[in-house]
Amino acid sequence: MFRQTHFGFDWGELFTGIALILAAIVVLNHPGATMATLTFLFALVAIIRGIAILASFTKLRALTGGLAWISLIAGIFDVLLGLVFLFDLESGAITLAYLFAIWFLVDSIANLVNAGHMREAGTGWFILTLILDIFAVVVSLLLIMQPVVAAVGLIILLATAFFILGVNAILTAFARRQI
């Protein structure tokens, strides 16, 4: 009844691709505005993450015991960091690379310390969690050592991602003519 036999040219994908490529150009041409926007977005993410960690603290403590206090500290840190970013965008943008690296390090260590409860999900999940958490700690330490590189890299990676996604969307729009 609802089966479509031909997809046709996808104008939505074409416009999405163009918008993403334009976003990549804007990000590269306006790094200051990009950092301010990222600061605002990180503020929101940090606050939401912190609230989520705090909301699950009781359950995590029941599963992991005494080590859950590390996640409690991480949740409080997330909320406080988010508030700093939200109410002082300029300072937040200047220190974004350091604060992001420290935030990432605190959360990664908290996740690593409390990874034991993942054993109940299975050995594979536990090992995967350990590997990812250790990798996250290493990356966060590298970010702390090179904050300027991290900030510049963040903008370049964002622009690159937008560009690649944009090109992919445009190619998809044309490819769907054949479907």
C-alpha positions as CSV (number, residue, x, y, z in Angstrom):
1,M,0.0,0.0,0.0
2,F,2.7,2.5,1.0
3,R,5.5,1.0,-1.1
4,Q,7.3,3.5,-3.2
5,T,9.0,2.2,-6.3
6,H,11.4,5.0,-7.0
7,F,13.2,7.3,-4.5
8,G,14.2,10.0,-7.0
9,F,16.5,13.0,-6.5
10,D,16.7,13.9,-2.8
11,W,16.4,17.7,-2.6
12,G,16.4,17.5,1.2
13,E,19.8,15.9,1.2
14,L,21.1,18.4,-1.3
15,F,20.1,21.4,0.8
16,T,21.4,19.6,3.9
17,G,24.7,19.1,2.2
18,I,25.0,22.7,1.1
19,A,24.1,23.9,4.6
20,L,26.8,21.7,6.1
21,I,29.4,22.9,3.7
22,L,28.4,26.5,4.4
23,A,28.6,25.7,8.1
24,A,32.2,24.4,7.6
25,I,33.2,27.6,5.9
26,V,31.6,29.8,8.6
27,V,33.4,27.8,11.3
28,L,36.8,28.2,9.7
29,N,36.2,31.9,8.9
30,H,34.9,32.8,12.3
31,P,36.8,30.8,14.9
32,G,36.0,33.2,17.7
33,A,32.3,33.0,17.2
34,T,32.6,29.2,16.8
35,M,34.4,29.0,20.2
36,A,31.8,31.2,21.8
37,T,29.0,28.9,20.4
38,L,30.9,25.8,21.4
39,T,31.4,27.3,24.9
40,F,27.6,27.8,25.2
41,L,26.9,24.3,23.9
42,F,29.5,22.7,26.2
43,A,27.8,24.6,29.1
44,L,24.5,23.0,28.3
45,V,26.0,19.6,27.8
46,A,28.0,19.8,31.1
47,I,24.9,20.9,33.1
48,I,22.8,18.1,31.6
49,R,25.5,15.5,32.1
50,G,26.1,16.6,35.7
51,I,22.4,16.4,36.5
52,A,22.2,13.0,34.9
53,I,25.1,11.7,37.0
54,L,23.7,13.2,40.2
55,A,20.3,11.7,39.4
56,S,21.8,8.2,39.0
57,F,24.2,8.5,42.0
58,T,22.0,6.5,44.4
59,K,21.7,3.5,42.0
60,L,25.4,3.7,41.1
61,R,26.3,3.7,44.8
62,A,24.1,0.6,45.3
63,L,25.9,-1.2,42.5
64,T,29.5,-0.1,43.2
65,G,29.6,0.7,46.9
66,G,32.0,3.3,48.3
67,L,33.7,4.4,45.1
68,A,30.5,6.0,43.7
69,W,31.5,9.2,45.5
70,I,33.9,9.9,42.7
71,S,31.0,10.0,40.3
72,L,29.2,12.3,42.7
73,I,32.2,14.7,42.6
74,A,32.3,14.4,38.8
75,G,28.5,15.3,38.6
76,I,29.0,18.3,40.8
77,F,32.0,19.4,38.8
78,D,30.0,19.0,35.6
79,V,27.2,21.3,36.8
80,L,29.6,23.9,38.2
81,L,31.7,23.9,35.0
82,G,28.6,24.2,32.9
83,L,27.5,27.2,35.0
84,V,30.9,28.9,34.6
85,F,30.7,28.4,30.9
86,L,27.1,29.6,30.7
87,F,27.5,32.8,32.7
88,D,30.9,33.9,31.4
89,L,31.2,33.0,27.7
90,E,34.2,35.1,27.1
91,S,36.3,33.6,29.9
92,G,34.8,30.2,29.0
93,A,36.0,30.5,25.4
94,I,39.5,31.5,26.5
95,T,39.8,28.6,28.9
96,L,37.7,26.1,26.9
97,A,40.5,23.8,25.9
98,Y,41.9,23.5,29.5
99,L,38.5,23.2,31.1
100,F,37.3,20.7,28.5
101,A,40.4,18.6,29.1
102,I,40.1,18.7,32.9
103,W,36.3,17.9,32.6
104,F,37.1,15.0,30.3
105,L,39.8,13.7,32.7
106,V,37.6,13.9,35.8
107,D,34.7,12.1,34.0
108,S,37.1,9.5,32.5
109,I,38.7,8.7,35.8
110,A,35.3,8.5,37.5
111,N,34.1,6.1,34.8
112,L,37.2,4.0,35.0
113,V,37.1,3.7,38.8
114,N,33.4,2.7,38.6
115,A,33.7,0.4,35.6
116,G,33.5,-2.7,37.8
117,H,29.7,-2.8,37.7
118,M,29.9,-3.5,34.0
119,R,31.0,-7.0,34.8
120,E,27.3,-7.8,35.4
121,A,26.7,-7.0,31.7
122,G,29.4,-9.4,30.6
123,T,33.1,-9.7,30.4
124,G,33.2,-8.2,26.9
125,W,31.3,-5.1,27.9
126,F,33.5,-4.7,31.0
127,I,36.7,-5.0,28.9
128,L,35.4,-2.6,26.2
129,T,34.5,-0.1,28.9
130,L,38.0,-0.4,30.5
131,I,39.7,0.1,27.2
132,L,37.6,3.1,26.2
133,D,37.9,4.7,29.7
134,I,41.7,4.3,29.6
135,F,41.9,5.7,26.1
136,A,39.7,8.7,27.3
137,V,42.2,9.3,30.2
138,V,45.1,9.3,27.8
139,V,43.4,11.7,25.4
140,S,42.4,14.1,28.2
141,L,46.0,14.2,29.4
142,L,47.2,15.0,25.9
143,L,44.6,17.8,25.7
144,I,45.9,19.2,29.0
145,M,49.5,19.2,27.7
146,Q,48.5,21.0,24.4
147,P,45.5,23.2,25.0
148,V,46.1,25.6,22.1
149,V,46.5,22.6,19.7
150,A,43.3,21.2,21.2
151,A,41.4,24.4,20.7
152,V,42.6,24.9,17.1
153,G,42.1,21.2,16.4
154,L,38.6,21.3,17.8
155,I,37.6,24.0,15.2
156,I,39.3,22.2,12.4
157,L,37.8,18.9,13.3
158,L,34.3,20.5,13.5
159,A,34.7,22.2,10.1
160,T,36.1,19.0,8.6
161,A,33.2,17.0,10.0
162,F,30.6,19.5,8.6
163,F,32.4,19.4,5.2
164,I,32.5,15.6,5.0
165,L,28.9,15.2,6.1
166,G,27.9,17.9,3.6
167,V,29.7,16.2,0.6
168,N,28.2,12.9,1.7
169,A,24.7,14.4,1.8
170,I,25.1,15.9,-1.7
171,L,26.4,12.6,-3.1
172,T,23.4,10.8,-1.5
173,A,21.0,13.3,-3.1
174,F,22.4,12.5,-6.5
175,A,22.8,8.7,-5.9
176,R,19.2,8.4,-4.9
177,R,18.2,9.3,-8.5
178,Q,19.2,5.7,-9.3
179,I,17.1,4.2,-6.5
